[in-house]
Amino acid sequence: MHNNDDEALMLHKRLAGKLNIGSKVAANSKKSLSLLYTPGVAAPCLKIAEDEARSYEYTGRGNYVAVVTDGSAVLGLGNIGPQAGMPVMEGKCLLFSEFSGINAVPLCIGTQNVEEIIRFVQLLEPSFGGINLEDISGPRCFEIERRLRETMHIPVFHDDQHGTAIIVLAGIINALQFVNKPAASAKVVINGGGAAGLSIANLLLEYGIKDIIICDIHGALCEGDADSNPAQEKMAEKTNIRHEHGDLAHILKDKDVFIGVSKGGIVSPAMIQSMADNAICFAMANPIPEIYPQEAKAAGARVVGSGRSDFPNQVNNVLVFPGVFRGALDCRAADISEKMKLAAAKAIAAVAEKDGLREEYILPDAFDSRVTINVAAAVAEAATQEGIAGMPMTFAEEVEKAKSFMKK
């Protein structure tokens, strides 16, 4: 057990849940009861019956997000089931509330069947403005998210994939700038061929980083590999442009960037030493990274990030999902597109850049209040420009709207 496990257990037991449901107004008189419930409630019901979009005006739907898991890939704990996943989902909902003023509801469902998960989430649409898929194992998560995005009219976002990709890109943008290496010529190695690794690769490609190799337990992914799943095969067509083969140690030689979303202790100091000068190392396995930051620095890496809060440059999704959903909900986006994800990554990077980049500061602090507002505004503006916003918004308009929610 970790040092603070006993304290965490006592806190969770004392709280018996991290969330409450509260009301915005008191029903403390016959008049208020008649307005808030029957007979007054019939008036907004009839308005919504005439036009379902009015549910955003007369109910809280536009600020509700469902956090959905099947418990199949909870943190680094694996397939521990939906009940055991509830503390994590409650925590995620707490972060939605604290960082963006969004009312999020944990839904831990008792099935790991792809069709049942898809149908369950589809049936939620009338009650929610967005869906956050969480801790669903790959490769099932790819199909689940794809089909939900195709069939639903509200944003569906698998945070383990896209939240991770956005924060990694934000860090890489600033790290490359700090070491003065152009993105277009940077050579990147991603270790981990699951949901996060493939999504990171896709967003880096979208940004303009062309030279990417993904490694998994079998070595470098290459087009035509017999042991690749369909999602890996599709990504292999766009990566590993030199068709390199070999294990991670071989592939890392002379590369500029290492991104680890795999398991702890698999990168040695010698492997970091073999990389190009001014190397960038994001070893994000938790709680034990692929290589500890101090070891990577000692081996010659110039900029080092990890998934841990006790080291500089924490690569933390909490910098992403509150602002992404805040912006998507506020402009009533029908989806969260690649352009919106790019806008989010650039907005996060810009906050740190404005402060002045340093080896130990290429990403903002998790509690930096500027991040959610700037990400929300950038996301809403990108959705508006792309034509998928139900309520088009400018950057300045969304800044003010996001601020109003975060004050509550």
Salt bridges, closest charged atoms under 4 A:
GLU50 OE1 - ARG54 NH1 2.90
ASP70 OD2 - ARG140 NH2 2.77
GLU115 OE2 - ARG147 NH1 2.70
GLU125 OE2 - HIS153 ND1 3.52
GLU134 OE1 - LYS92 NZ 2.51
GLU143 OE2 - ARG147 NH1 2.94
GLU145 OE2 - HIS162 NE2 2.75
GLU150 OE2 - ARG146 NH1 3.23
ASP159 OD2 - LYS92 NZ 2.82
ASP160 OD2 - HIS158 NE2 3.11
ASP211 OD2 - ARG242 NH1 2.50
ASP227 OD2 - HIS218 ND1 3.44
GLU244 OE2 - ARG242 NE 2.89
GLU244 OE1 - LYS255 NZ 3.31
ASP256 OD1 - LYS181 NZ 2.66
ASP310 OD2 - ARG308 NH2 2.52
ASP330 OD1 - ARG326 NH2 2.81
ASP335 OD2 - ARG149 NH2 2.80
GLU338 OE2 - LYS341 NZ 2.72
ASP355 OD2 - ARG370 NH2 2.68
GLU359 OE1 - LYS297 NZ 2.66
GLU359 OE2 - ARG302 NE 2.69
ASP368 OD2 - ARG370 NH2 2.61
